Amino acid sequence: MKNILRGVLLLPLACLGGEAVLGVGGKLALSEPAIEFDGGLFTKGWQRSLHGTGFTFADAKSGTCAFALKLSDAEQIAAQVKVVPAAEGALRAQYTFTPKAALELSSLFVGTRFTAANMIGGRWRADQKAGVFSETQGALAIFSGRVKELEIETPPPAKQRLVMTFDAPTSVLIQDDRRWGDTFGVRIGVGGAGLYPAGKPLQVGFTLKTHAPLTLTYARPVVLEAGPEWVTFAYEKEIVPGSALDFSGMGFTDAPAGKYGWLKAVGPHFEFERKPGAAQRFYGVNFCGTANFPSQEQADQLTDRLVRLGYNSVRIHHHDNGCVQGGPDALTLNPDQMARLDGFLAACYKRGLYATTDLFVSRKVAWRHIGIDQDGQVEMQVFKALIAVHEPAFQNWAAFARAFLNHVNPHTGRRYADEPGMPFIALINEGSIGYAKAETRETPAMQAAWAAWLAGQRAKDPAYAEIPDTMPLRMSGREGAAVARFVADTEARMVARMKTFLREEIGCRALISNYNCGTHYTALQPVREALYDYVDDHFYVDHPHFLDKRWALPSRCGNENPLRTGCTVPCGVAFTRLANKPFTVSEYNFSGPGMYRGVGGIMTGAMGALQDWSALWRFAYSHRLENMFSAEGFAGYFDVSTDPLSQASDRASICLFLRRDLAPAPTRAAIHLAPRPDEPGAALPEAARSVAPAWRVAAWHAQVGTYAATAPLATWRLLPENEAYATGTVACVASLTNAAGPLVIDQAHGAFTLDTERTVGGFAEEGRITAGALTVTLRGAPATVWVSALDDQPVVRSRRLLLTHLTDVQNTGVKYADPARKILLSWGKTPYLVRVGQAEIALAVRHPETCTVYALATNGRRLGQVPARVTGGALCFTADVAHPEGARLLYEIVND
């Protein structure tokens, strides 16, 4: 069935009120409270967790939906949920789980999660026992027991209520999951630890009601097409010189790259050796796969475009496999490919674009290349981890690094190792052992490294006697604390060896970083302090989760307004930073096809500016060469070259972060990590500790980070480790989380405003945005709207301004499994569709009567004049997406 998504179905479930939707995979979504139930399991020893997946829709006649819990083709549980209306607006849910093969499990359950930020001060009741969701992170299990009724209530003013009544006393666990993420979890037990025989069904049933009667619907496919709610749109990529979208005159590049010598890490900033005292920032995009290998003509065209877009840096990424394409050993450089990369990099340097890269990303290495008699290639993440513990893998890494860095670019006459235009390098992209999958930890090399390390620890600390001889897969409890220390010690040995190799053998002067992904534990920070020149990390909002095969549809994303949870994802990353070193984010994205990705540029730029970070690289500009020069590529998960919405949002980041429209937060607070006690008898911690505290939202109000040195840190408030992680949002950090500033997040309404001299704006789901000189009244669609001055004047006195109005951009014919657009079934094609919406603009500028407003194409070309008027001393006009000649998102305001 093909449906056209219209009107209210476009809104997230939280906007609908009293709605319940049974979707594919057996997922039951409620609107109030905004939660989702699904089946799940933990394998034996709590080593792996898994949630239900499936691609069939519910049968509307019977109310049943089939799904599966699939560990492998052989190890899986067939499942079915039946959800039907019950009396007084309640629902009746019945789950059945039938193992297809005998399985050893720790737990089989139906679960849901509540966003912690929305639950602090809320209440729970399990039969006669009751409690409050505390802002202080305490024991893991808040409640565990068998009950007939469970009630959960959110705090005022919403006071939304969920009541579950079970057929029989049923095992219920309420868990504080904040050590892993910003949630409280609820698990309804189907079975506990033990053997689950093949073919034996297990059931759990309950009646569910909320504070308001629920209306149940069964999800059906949703397809977007042009119509009253969506209008087509053309994406023109080559920026018109001198247009309002040409940022090349703003001074972000100072060609050629490297003219001021090598980049240095000086305290928390980068500085050029011949420009001491001038802190440098970089903002750019990732190039992946074939996008790294343009022809010379394409390279010149592309780098001219990048400068006009306002970038001053690029990241060469997923390039290493292309560099050795067609070679017999995955080490010999391909001269044709390197010639193309040389030309691209030389074009970048010529225009003042600095480059960063990684010495291993995704190069395909055969098992026999690293001395293991096994057919096939080493899985990428497995190889990354083996570099640290398997000597042939390290030598393979070093061999490619040697060939790559010793390669001479004929355009510059310099080795890559001698190129000041490539001043920062990551050793391994996303290469942490802690991030590695089970198959990595189970390799003989990793287990041998673990055994040797554990023996050494046991000789010093008897507490390690209880740690398993086999490397654990989970990160909870003392096992997790031991794994975190092993990862830190292994990282330290590897990085020290790599730095010696790069500095002494290769003579590479580039700044070095590593370990830029996953959960970051405090045990690693002293390693970064001792060995890294700068700290790097990655973050994503709405990163796809693949429901069947990796990097294949169907995929799932949260597709929820991140502001309703405080936009905390970048906040967590902020604490990875060491307060005395430069900090970069070499990958970030508010990923497609999420409907809120338009807010990503302005929020990320604001975070980077407030935190005084040193570099940001959006992931990605393109994964494919042809998509950078064609109008045919459709919007995907990441690439701005095929996503006009994300490209437009980048201009907010550039103005706020690179142009420094938003000043760094004046307050600075760092968690002072205690030195690790390595002497005999030192206690093994009870659990691994994530660097991001419960009060991470403070990153929107103060510069934050961690500090692992012992010397005093001028101008920073140092919070003792135990106090900072034990107290949550209490007196010692209340001033950080409640501070007022130029950026204000209204979590209750999922909105924000930003007020600086040269950029003002915000986001709202509906209603009004008021930010300094700008007042916006939205109709028809949630939107991000901002104005930036294009000269050196404040908005109110600027002679040329750019106004951006972003709703949502999708592909024609894109197909979703549910009205909330969480499960993507097919991408669709061009032309692009823009969600229709209007923004009534009132801009208080000097001499509004002399202003002219023009609608712009995505390349800056003027499409025509927009009617404007002066009301109450302000320039007023309607920014309307819908237009007979195609959607309009961008406006130039000229004050003559």
Order of alpha helices (4+ residues) and beta strands (2+ residues): beta-beta-beta-beta-beta-beta-beta-beta-beta-beta-beta-beta-beta-beta-beta-beta-beta-beta-beta-beta-beta-alpha-beta-alpha-alpha-beta-alpha-alpha-beta-beta-beta-alpha-alpha-alpha-beta-alpha-beta-beta-beta-alpha-beta-alpha-beta-alpha-beta-beta-beta-alpha-alpha-beta-beta-beta-beta-beta-beta-beta-beta-beta-beta-beta-beta-beta-beta-beta-beta-beta
